[in-house]
Amino acid sequence: YCTLGQGLKMNTVFAQVAAGSAGYGDDELNTRLMHDTMHYLILHELGHTLGMNHNMKATNLLTPEQAFDAEAVAELGLAGSVMDYPAINFAPTREQQTQFYATRPGPYDDWLIEWGYSPALADEQAEAKRLEAILARSTEPALAFGNDADERRGPGKAIDPRVNIYDMSSDPITYASNSMALMKNTLDSMATRRPDAGKSYEEIFEGTGVMLALWGRSAAVVSRYIGGVYVDRAVVGQEGATLPFRPVEAAKQKQAMDVLARQVFAPDAFAPPAELLSMSARQRRGFNHFEDTEDPKVHDAVLAIQSTVLDHLMHPVVMKRITDSSLYGNDYSLASMVTDLTAAIFDADARGKVNSMRQNLQMSYVQRLAKMVKEGYDTPSQSMAVFSLNEIDEMLDDRRRNADISTQAHIQNLQLAIDRALDTGV
């Protein structure tokens, strides 16, 4: 009861705010949103009462295009199971909108209930064969399964990026990239709207916060493909089985890095309209902001999203796994990953002004590299940290002459941090 009540309250409010911010606030779509959310959450919690685990791999059922194809969703459902924590399925336009959440049990749910609750045969040997035949289907894509122990919510945790929360479709990188583009467009359009006369600006504040939260969720999903390893727990000889460990394809890892470079790290990745920021004010109640100030902390919010990604990419477990997995098929080397990451954070403004968002990001990255040099990382990772710090230092020397005062100050600050990191006497 408590789980269901909390889930209903949190997810419906979250989805409502997101839908309103995305311009979906008309009565028809809002009713559909509430319908889908309630159906999904009730089905999910009833699944627990039947003994079902979370299935954080179930949203890999449809392609990104099928998720917004009404016929495909009607035929196949939105996910393999209602036991996942899916992304809210917002379409680019209201005309393309299908279901926001799964509203019926998926093929995995039906399969599990068949195994656990279908009537047993009287003959023990026949029953054993019947159950074995049911279990043998586990390699079917629609029956994919991974529970909380396999799930990659925390930085460095688990290894299979397909077992994740807040993702959707069989191509989560593309789906998440499209979602971030939708969030960007939504933030831009929010500046043209005003709350009704007599109301506070609370809904602008809430809407902006929700859009950034959804953006951060999508960025985290993309980051998990870098250094990832697919896991297959099928038994030897089972039809459809693959090897237990298969590193994520190099092309997919590079695709993920490219999305992060363009939509999370780029100088213009987060550029909400000034008018929107000036309206992002909470409605004051009682002693709100008693120990804080109420002005929008935009830089903190953006850096938090970027930090969540860096926390994972630069986690010692992830970096060591990239090196380990190179011995059994990973073609995206640690040197390539770190070089691409450095380029994503420094190249775009290498010959011009570095804006304040990028200054925060670049300093955070240099500080992380400095920490890698001194503690808790394997030798290849430490070596790449030293290489990257020297590479950045040389890059900063080349561009100092062309910078404005703010950027010159930033360069000096970065070089001081690099000098300290590489000074073995400090």
C-alpha positions as CSV (number, residue, x, y, z in Angstrom):
1,Y,0.0,0.0,0.0
2,C,2.8,2.5,0.9
3,T,4.8,1.7,-2.2
4,L,1.7,2.0,-4.4
5,G,0.6,5.2,-2.8
6,Q,4.0,6.8,-3.0
7,G,4.5,5.6,-6.6
8,L,1.1,7.0,-7.7
9,K,1.7,10.3,-6.1
10,M,5.3,10.8,-7.3
11,N,4.9,9.5,-10.9
12,T,1.6,11.2,-11.6
13,V,2.8,14.6,-10.4
14,F,6.1,14.2,-12.2
15,A,4.4,13.1,-15.4
16,Q,1.8,15.9,-15.2
17,V,4.4,18.6,-14.8
18,A,6.5,17.2,-17.6
19,A,3.5,16.9,-19.9
20,G,2.4,20.5,-19.1
21,S,5.9,21.8,-19.7
22,A,6.0,20.0,-23.0
23,G,2.8,21.7,-24.1
24,Y,0.7,18.6,-23.7
25,G,-1.6,20.2,-21.1
26,D,-4.9,19.9,-22.9
27,D,-7.6,17.9,-21.3
28,E,-7.6,15.0,-23.7
29,L,-3.9,14.2,-23.4
30,N,-3.8,14.9,-19.7
31,T,-6.6,12.3,-19.3
32,R,-4.7,9.8,-21.4
33,L,-1.6,10.5,-19.3
34,M,-3.4,9.9,-16.0
35,H,-5.0,6.8,-17.5
36,D,-1.6,5.3,-18.6
37,T,0.2,6.3,-15.4
38,M,-2.5,4.8,-13.1
39,H,-2.7,1.6,-15.1
40,Y,1.0,1.1,-15.2
41,L,1.6,1.7,-11.5
42,I,-1.2,-0.5,-10.4
43,L,-0.1,-3.3,-12.7
44,H,3.5,-2.9,-11.5
45,E,2.5,-3.1,-7.8
46,L,0.1,-6.0,-8.4
47,G,3.0,-7.8,-10.1
48,H,5.0,-7.6,-6.8
49,T,2.1,-9.1,-4.9
50,L,2.4,-12.1,-7.3
51,G,6.1,-12.5,-6.5
52,M,7.5,-10.7,-9.5
53,N,10.9,-9.0,-9.4
54,H,11.7,-5.8,-11.1
55,N,12.6,-6.4,-14.7
56,M,14.9,-3.5,-15.7
57,K,15.6,-4.9,-19.2
58,A,12.0,-5.0,-20.3
59,T,11.9,-1.7,-22.2
60,N,14.1,-3.1,-25.0
61,L,11.0,-4.4,-26.8
62,L,10.3,-1.8,-29.5
63,T,12.4,0.3,-31.8
64,P,12.3,4.1,-31.2
65,E,10.0,4.4,-34.2
66,Q,7.6,1.7,-33.0
67,A,7.3,3.5,-29.6
68,F,5.4,6.2,-31.5
69,D,3.6,4.0,-33.9
70,A,0.0,3.4,-32.6
71,E,-0.4,0.1,-34.5
72,A,2.9,-1.3,-33.2
73,V,2.1,-0.4,-29.6
74,A,-1.4,-1.8,-29.9
75,E,-0.1,-5.1,-31.3
76,L,3.1,-5.6,-29.2
77,G,2.6,-3.4,-26.1
78,L,5.1,-0.7,-25.0
79,A,7.4,-2.9,-23.0
80,G,8.1,-6.6,-22.3
81,S,7.0,-6.2,-18.7
82,V,5.2,-3.8,-16.4
83,M,8.0,-4.4,-13.8
84,D,10.5,-2.0,-15.3
85,Y,11.1,1.6,-14.4
86,P,10.6,3.1,-17.9
87,A,11.2,6.5,-19.3
88,I,7.9,8.4,-19.8
89,N,7.2,7.8,-23.4
90,F,6.8,11.4,-24.6
91,A,6.4,11.8,-28.4
92,P,8.0,14.7,-30.4
93,T,4.5,15.9,-31.2
94,R,1.1,15.3,-29.8
95,E,0.0,13.8,-33.1
96,Q,2.6,11.1,-32.6
97,Q,1.8,10.4,-29.0
98,T,0.9,6.7,-28.3
99,Q,1.0,5.4,-24.7
100,F,2.9,7.2,-22.0
101,Y,3.3,4.0,-20.1
102,A,2.5,0.3,-20.6
103,T,-1.1,-0.3,-19.8
104,R,-1.2,-4.1,-20.0
105,P,1.1,-7.0,-19.0
106,G,3.9,-7.7,-21.4
107,P,5.1,-11.0,-22.9
108,Y,7.6,-11.5,-20.1
109,D,4.8,-11.1,-17.5
110,D,2.6,-13.6,-19.3
111,W,5.5,-16.0,-19.5
112,L,6.4,-15.8,-15.9
113,I,2.8,-16.2,-14.7
114,E,2.5,-19.2,-17.0
115,W,5.6,-20.8,-15.3
116,G,4.6,-19.9,-11.8
117,Y,0.8,-20.2,-11.8
118,S,-0.4,-22.5,-14.6
119,P,-2.0,-25.8,-13.4
120,A,0.6,-28.5,-12.9
121,L,0.3,-31.9,-14.6
122,A,-0.4,-34.9,-12.4
123,D,2.6,-36.8,-13.8
124,E,5.8,-35.5,-12.2
125,Q,8.0,-36.3,-15.2
126,A,5.6,-34.7,-17.6
127,E,5.3,-31.7,-15.4
128,A,9.1,-31.4,-15.3
129,K,9.3,-31.5,-19.1
130,R,6.5,-28.9,-19.3
131,L,8.3,-26.5,-17.0
132,E,11.6,-27.1,-18.8
133,A,10.0,-26.2,-22.1
134,I,8.7,-23.0,-20.7
135,L,12.1,-22.0,-19.2
136,A,13.8,-22.9,-22.5
137,R,12.2,-19.8,-24.1
138,S,14.2,-17.4,-21.9
139,T,16.5,-16.4,-24.8
140,E,13.5,-14.9,-26.8
141,P,14.1,-11.1,-27.0
142,A,10.6,-10.3,-25.8
143,L,11.4,-12.3,-22.6
144,A,14.6,-10.4,-21.7
145,F,15.1,-10.1,-17.9
146,G,17.4,-8.3,-15.5
147,N,16.5,-7.3,-12.0
148,D,17.9,-4.7,-9.5
149,A,21.1,-6.7,-9.0
150,D,21.9,-6.3,-12.7
151,E,20.7,-2.7,-13.0
152,R,23.1,0.2,-13.7
153,R,21.5,3.0,-11.7
154,G,24.7,4.0,-9.7
155,P,28.0,5.0,-11.3
156,G,30.2,2.0,-11.9
157,K,27.5,-0.4,-10.8
158,A,26.8,-3.6,-12.9
159,I,27.9,-4.0,-16.5
160,D,25.0,-4.5,-18.9
161,P,23.7,-1.2,-20.2
162,R,20.4,-2.7,-21.4
163,V,19.5,-3.4,-17.8
164,N,18.7,0.2,-16.8
165,I,16.0,2.5,-15.4
166,Y,14.4,5.4,-17.3
167,D,15.3,4.0,-20.8
168,M,13.1,2.9,-23.6
169,S,13.3,1.0,-26.9
170,S,15.8,-1.4,-28.4
171,D,18.0,1.6,-29.2
172,P,18.1,3.5,-25.9
173,I,20.9,5.8,-27.1
174,T,18.9,7.1,-30.0
175,Y,15.7,7.3,-27.9
176,A,17.5,9.2,-25.1
177,S,19.1,11.6,-27.7
178,N,15.7,12.3,-29.1
179,S,14.3,12.9,-25.6
180,M,17.0,15.4,-24.8
181,A,16.2,17.3,-28.0
182,L,12.6,17.4,-27.0
183,M,13.6,18.7,-23.5
184,K,15.7,21.4,-25.2
185,N,12.8,22.5,-27.5
186,T,10.4,22.5,-24.5
187,L,12.7,24.7,-22.4
188,D,12.9,27.1,-25.3
189,S,9.2,27.2,-25.8
190,M,8.4,27.6,-22.1
191,A,9.8,31.1,-22.2
192,T,6.9,32.2,-24.4
193,R,4.2,31.1,-21.9
194,R,3.0,32.7,-18.7
195,P,1.0,31.4,-15.8
196,D,-2.6,32.5,-15.6
197,A,-3.2,36.0,-14.1
198,G,-3.2,35.9,-10.3
199,K,-0.9,32.8,-10.1
200,S,2.7,32.7,-9.0
201,Y,5.5,31.5,-11.2
202,E,5.8,28.2,-9.3
203,E,4.8,26.1,-12.4
204,I,7.6,27.7,-14.4
205,F,10.1,26.7,-11.7
206,E,8.6,23.2,-11.5
207,G,8.5,22.7,-15.2
208,T,12.1,23.9,-15.7
209,G,13.3,21.5,-12.9
210,V,11.4,18.6,-14.4
211,M,12.9,19.2,-17.9
212,L,16.4,19.2,-16.5
213,A,15.7,16.1,-14.4
214,L,14.5,14.3,-17.5
215,W,17.5,15.5,-19.4
216,G,19.8,14.2,-16.7
217,R,18.0,10.8,-16.7
218,S,18.5,10.5,-20.5
219,A,22.2,11.5,-20.3
220,A,22.8,8.8,-17.6
221,V,21.2,6.2,-19.8
222,V,23.5,7.1,-22.7
223,S,26.7,7.1,-20.6
224,R,26.2,3.4,-19.5
225,Y,26.9,2.1,-22.9
226,I,30.5,3.3,-22.7
227,G,32.6,0.6,-21.1
228,G,29.5,-1.7,-21.0
229,V,29.4,-5.5,-21.4
230,Y,26.3,-7.4,-22.4
231,V,25.5,-10.4,-20.2
232,D,23.8,-13.6,-21.3
233,R,22.9,-16.1,-18.5
234,A,21.5,-18.7,-20.9
235,V,22.8,-22.2,-20.2
236,V,25.3,-24.1,-22.4
237,G,23.6,-25.5,-25.5
238,Q,20.3,-23.5,-25.1
239,E,18.8,-22.4,-28.4
240,G,19.5,-18.7,-29.0
241,A,22.2,-18.5,-26.4
242,T,25.4,-16.3,-26.9
243,L,28.6,-16.1,-24.9
244,P,28.1,-14.9,-21.3
245,F,30.1,-11.7,-21.8
246,R,30.1,-9.6,-25.0
247,P,31.6,-6.0,-24.9
248,V,29.3,-3.3,-26.3
249,E,30.2,-2.7,-29.9
250,A,32.8,0.0,-30.5
251,A,30.5,1.8,-32.9
252,K,27.7,2.0,-30.2
253,Q,30.2,3.2,-27.6
254,K,31.4,6.0,-29.9
255,Q,27.8,6.8,-30.7
256,A,27.1,7.3,-27.0
257,M,30.2,9.5,-26.7
258,D,29.1,11.6,-29.6
259,V,25.6,12.1,-28.1
260,L,27.2,13.2,-24.8
261,A,29.6,15.5,-26.6
262,R,26.7,17.2,-28.5
263,Q,23.9,17.2,-26.0
264,V,25.6,17.2,-22.5
265,F,29.1,18.7,-22.8
266,A,28.9,21.1,-25.8
267,P,29.1,24.9,-25.1
268,D,25.5,25.3,-26.2
269,A,24.1,22.1,-24.8
270,F,22.3,24.0,-22.0
271,A,21.3,27.4,-23.1
272,P,17.8,28.1,-21.7
273,P,16.3,31.5,-22.7
274,A,17.1,34.3,-20.2
275,E,13.4,35.1,-19.9
276,L,12.7,31.6,-18.7
277,L,15.4,31.8,-16.0
278,S,14.1,35.1,-14.8
279,M,10.6,33.6,-14.3
280,S,11.8,30.4,-12.6
281,A,10.7,31.5,-9.1
282,R,9.2,29.4,-6.4
283,Q,6.0,30.5,-4.6
284,R,7.2,31.6,-1.1
285,R,5.5,29.8,1.7
286,G,6.3,30.2,5.4
287,F,10.0,30.1,5.9
288,N,11.0,28.8,2.4
289,H,14.7,29.5,1.6
290,F,15.3,30.3,5.2
291,E,18.9,29.0,4.9
292,D,19.3,29.5,1.2
293,T,18.6,32.1,-1.5
294,E,15.8,31.7,-4.0
295,D,17.5,32.8,-7.2
296,P,17.9,30.0,-9.8
297,K,21.1,28.0,-9.4
298,V,21.4,27.1,-13.1
299,H,25.1,26.4,-13.1
300,D,24.8,24.0,-10.2
301,A,21.9,22.2,-11.9
302,V,23.8,21.8,-15.2
303,L,27.0,20.7,-13.6
304,A,25.1,18.1,-11.6
305,I,23.8,16.5,-14.8
306,Q,27.3,16.6,-16.4
307,S,28.8,15.3,-13.1
308,T,26.5,12.3,-13.1
309,V,27.9,11.3,-16.5
310,L,31.5,11.9,-15.5
311,D,31.0,10.0,-12.2
312,H,30.3,6.9,-14.4
313,L,32.7,7.4,-17.2
314,M,35.6,8.1,-14.9
315,H,34.7,5.5,-12.2
316,P,37.7,3.3,-11.5
317,V,35.6,0.1,-12.0
318,V,34.4,1.3,-15.4
319,M,37.9,2.4,-16.6
320,K,39.4,-0.9,-15.4
321,R,36.7,-2.8,-17.2
322,I,37.4,-1.0,-20.5
323,T,41.0,-2.3,-20.2
324,D,39.9,-5.8,-19.1
325,S,37.3,-6.2,-21.8
326,S,39.8,-5.3,-24.5
327,L,41.2,-8.9,-23.9
328,Y,37.8,-10.4,-25.0
329,G,36.5,-8.2,-27.8
330,N,36.2,-4.6,-26.7
331,D,37.6,-2.4,-29.6
332,Y,36.9,0.9,-27.9
333,S,40.2,1.3,-26.0
334,L,40.7,3.2,-22.8
335,A,43.0,5.6,-24.8
336,S,40.3,6.2,-27.3
337,M,37.6,6.8,-24.6
338,V,39.7,9.2,-22.6
339,T,40.9,11.0,-25.7
340,D,37.4,11.4,-27.0
341,L,36.1,12.6,-23.6
342,T,38.9,15.2,-23.4
343,A,38.0,16.4,-26.9
344,A,34.3,16.6,-26.0
345,I,35.1,18.8,-23.1
346,F,37.8,21.0,-24.6
347,D,37.8,21.1,-28.4
348,A,34.6,23.1,-29.2
349,D,35.9,26.3,-27.6
350,A,39.6,25.7,-28.0
351,R,40.1,28.9,-30.0
352,G,37.6,31.2,-28.4
353,K,35.7,32.3,-25.3
354,V,34.9,29.6,-22.8
355,N,31.5,30.2,-21.3
356,S,30.7,29.8,-17.6
357,M,29.0,26.4,-18.1
358,R,32.1,25.0,-19.8
359,Q,34.4,26.6,-17.3
360,N,32.7,24.6,-14.5
361,L,32.8,21.4,-16.6
362,Q,36.4,21.8,-17.7
363,M,37.6,22.4,-14.1
364,S,35.6,19.4,-12.8
365,Y,37.2,17.2,-15.5
366,V,40.7,18.4,-14.7
367,Q,40.1,17.9,-10.9
368,R,38.9,14.4,-11.6
369,L,42.0,13.6,-13.7
370,A,44.2,15.0,-10.9
371,K,42.5,12.6,-8.4
372,M,43.1,9.7,-10.8
373,V,46.8,10.4,-10.8
374,K,47.1,10.0,-7.0
375,E,44.6,7.4,-5.8
376,G,42.4,4.4,-6.4
377,Y,43.0,3.7,-10.1
378,D,44.8,1.0,-12.0
379,T,48.0,1.9,-13.8
380,P,46.6,2.3,-17.4
381,S,44.0,4.7,-16.0
382,Q,46.5,6.7,-14.1
383,S,48.7,6.8,-17.2
384,M,45.9,8.2,-19.3
385,A,45.2,10.8,-16.6
386,V,48.8,12.0,-16.7
387,F,48.7,12.0,-20.6
388,S,45.5,13.9,-20.7
389,L,46.6,16.5,-18.1
390,N,49.7,17.2,-20.2
391,E,47.7,17.3,-23.4
392,I,45.3,19.8,-21.9
393,D,48.2,21.9,-20.6
394,E,49.7,22.2,-24.0
395,M,46.3,23.0,-25.5
396,L,45.8,25.9,-23.0
397,D,49.2,27.4,-23.8
398,D,48.2,27.5,-27.5
399,R,45.0,29.4,-26.9
400,R,45.9,31.8,-24.1
401,R,46.7,34.7,-26.5
402,N,43.3,34.7,-28.2
403,A,41.1,34.7,-25.0
404,D,39.1,37.3,-23.3
405,I,39.8,38.1,-19.7
406,S,37.3,35.7,-18.2
407,T,38.8,32.9,-20.3
408,Q,42.4,33.9,-19.6
409,A,41.6,33.7,-15.9
410,H,40.0,30.3,-16.4
411,I,43.1,29.1,-18.3
412,Q,45.4,30.2,-15.5
413,N,43.2,28.4,-13.0
414,L,43.2,25.2,-15.0
415,Q,47.0,25.3,-15.4
416,L,47.5,25.9,-11.7
417,A,45.3,22.8,-11.0
418,I,47.3,20.8,-13.6
419,D,50.7,21.9,-12.1
420,R,49.6,20.8,-8.7
421,A,48.4,17.5,-10.0
422,L,51.6,16.7,-11.7
423,D,53.9,18.0,-9.0
424,T,54.9,14.9,-7.1
425,G,56.1,17.1,-4.2
426,V,52.6,18.4,-3.5
